[in-house]
Amino acid sequence: MFRLEARTSTPAWFNLALPLLAIGATLILCSGLIALAGAGVVEAYGVMFSASLGDSYAVTETLVRATPMIFTGLAVAVAFRAKFWNIGAEGQLLAGAVASCAVGAIPMPGPLAMLLMALAGAAAGAAVALIPATLRVKFRVDDVVSSLLLNSVIFYALMALIEGPWKDSFSGYPISPPIEDTANFPVLLEGTRLHLGVVAALVAAPLIWFVVARTTLGFRIRVTGENPEAARYGGINVERVLISTALLSGALAGLAGVGEVGGVHFQVMSDISPGYGYSGIVVAMLARLNPLGVVPAAIFLAAVMTGAEAMSRATGVPAFLSEVIQGTALLAMLVALLFTAYRIRRVGTAK
Amino acid sequence: MLAPTEVDGLFSALRSMAAQGLGIIFISHKLNEVRALTHRCVVLRHGRVAGRVDAPASTTSSEMARLMCGHEIVPPARGPSTPGAAVLTLEGISTSQHSGMALRDVSLSVRGGEILGIAGVSGNGQRALAEVISGVHAPDAGKMTIAGKTVSRFSPRDVQALGLGRIPEDRMTTGLVTNLPLADSMVLPRIGTEAFSRNGLLKPDAIRAFAEAQIKAYDIRCPGPMTRAGALSGGNLQKALLARELAFDPKVLIVSQPTRGLDIGAARFIHEKFLDMRAKGCGIIVIGEDLEELLMLSDRIAVMYEGRIVGTLDSADASVARLGLMMTGAEGKA
């Protein structure tokens, strides 16, 4: 007989071991699917690895792909710390993309355009996140449901925009007008797509870590998330903390959209985000809500995404495997998290 | 929790059941009840049998307390009090029905160097009283002053700034954050003050040093300030909460059920701290149901019934029987 037993403390090495364990379990579980699709498991994972991390160009492509997920991962990590269940990073990303695209299309000096794009995108994301937060604080509306459903609202608003006023009158394609060339984010490495937004994401992670770990706002976020009653009795304005958290979280998700517009697509179209907002949840959970852990977690998922496409071309395994891996990784991590609070004990017959 | 008259009723029912041949196991940390009710008694300490008492009625409570703790327990002596000016006054405070029984026209005052006990059967407005005084809920009517200043905004932060300290009734839900390090819980009410942060930036070293100093001063048993608060025992958590309030020399301290669920040694420590604070001129309100404890600690005892204060007695004039009668609503005139 086995039994789950509560732990009094969690060893520090668990923070690193658990995500690695979850990723290992995920790859083993998914190898069955690769075999079912008729490909060699080692070969398929090999192609996946070399296409995503095998050479310097592949690495830059993976980093470019990881950038929006670093932002959405940070957005989710901050929100979940306060137990503000922001499932709406996808919609906040789209809002950020639309706002930054609108600003980027206005002729002005490049650096100013980029700054204003970032501000507008962050503000748009924050404004969207404010809706579920306000509904929860004022009317006790469940934030999981409201933030999730808002994603569809924002998506169809974006569609209406690019099918309507923003539609390309030349080609008739549902894509927005491009931003000004001067507003395109500079590329840092000749011959790659490694843009300024990648650096911004890599700087944002330690910055958000600092906010959570070393500021009074971060303290209030942590305490409110763990015990809102104690926070309230301790003089913390719980409602204000939730609103501040939502604004910060939405702004980060909005920046994910800014990076995609300014650094990758230079315009808005319907598939500007292949679910980066939802991937942010997986990233944040793999990182155990630690902003510093968000970077490697996002890079892992990005490698899976870029690698899966190459694997599909080389071995014929459908590229959907990338989404299966994401989902399995989330489930594996949730199971692994159980072991931070519990240990498995063998229960013998009592003497 | 039962009123003393209800306890008598329960005991007579148990006695008659035992007389009819039923075996009864009665588990309690209330020594006088164990002595009054049981025929035989087994004392447990740290999961082992620490002693057996064959005739509980003829042993003393202190002998049983010694078995429970493994050492002698000397009840603290409450010296004569020299109360100063009023440090907390409530005038005509009434509340709406926010959590259980509402308050109706409650007036009371506590002077510096005085302990005021609030007796009553649970659910007669004690919670609302504690929440108003702690600034968690604003009253609908009435006036409150702390150290001579009228409270204009009811918020935990504002009343704390005026000099109020508070030990909550429910340590785990309203006092501490069990999943975070103990140090976080110990600085929680004052995180925004100069002591622990500046311009929105935490002072991690100051937070840690404060927690370490209090752990040492109050002999809080734990591996260190970064231990998860939830891993500590009830007595050590209560010490931690006491430490975090007393470190800032409150002028008034409000405590609810200060020793509920604590072993006798930890309870004694808490009592001694209250008496120390009283000697230093702090005014203390103790809300409790343990009348023996209230009688031992308090200079005066007010009794609450259905949201009102039905009477206030000097503890010299009070007895368990008299307080018990007042708690059931019988008018408390001498």
Contacts between the chains, C-beta under 8 A, distances in Angstrom:
chain1	res1	chain2	res2	distance
A	8	B	228	7.5
A	8	B	231	4.7
A	9	B	227	7.4
A	9	B	228	6.4
A	9	B	231	6.4
A	214	B	201	6.3
A	214	B	202	5.3
A	214	B	204	6.9
A	215	B	200	5.3
A	215	B	201	5.7
A	215	B	202	6.3
A	216	B	191	5.8
A	216	B	192	5.9
A	216	B	197	4.9
A	216	B	200	5.1
A	216	B	201	7.4
A	216	B	202	6.2
A	217	B	200	6.5
A	218	B	202	7.7
A	219	B	184	7.2
A	219	B	191	5.4
A	219	B	197	7.9
A	219	B	202	6.1
A	220	B	191	7.4
A	222	B	177	8.0
A	222	B	180	6.3
A	222	B	184	7.3
A	223	B	177	5.4
A	223	B	180	6.8
A	223	B	184	6.7
A	223	B	188	6.2
A	226	B	177	4.7
A	226	B	178	7.6
A	226	B	179	4.7
A	226	B	180	5.6
A	227	B	173	7.1
A	227	B	176	7.4
A	227	B	177	4.5
A	227	B	178	7.1
A	227	B	179	7.6
A	229	B	173	5.1
A	229	B	174	5.0
A	230	B	173	6.9
A	230	B	174	5.7
A	230	B	175	6.1
A	230	B	176	6.0
A	230	B	177	5.3
A	230	B	185	7.4
A	230	B	188	6.8
A	231	B	177	7.8
A	231	B	188	7.6
A	232	B	136	6.9
A	232	B	156	7.4
A	232	B	174	8.0
A	233	B	134	6.9
A	233	B	136	6.1
A	233	B	156	6.0
A	233	B	166	7.7
A	233	B	168	6.1
A	233	B	174	4.5
A	233	B	175	7.2
A	234	B	156	6.6
A	234	B	188	4.0
A	234	B	189	4.5
A	234	B	191	7.9
A	235	B	155	6.8
A	235	B	156	3.9
A	235	B	157	3.7
A	235	B	160	6.3
A	235	B	189	5.4
A	235	B	192	7.6
A	236	B	188	7.8
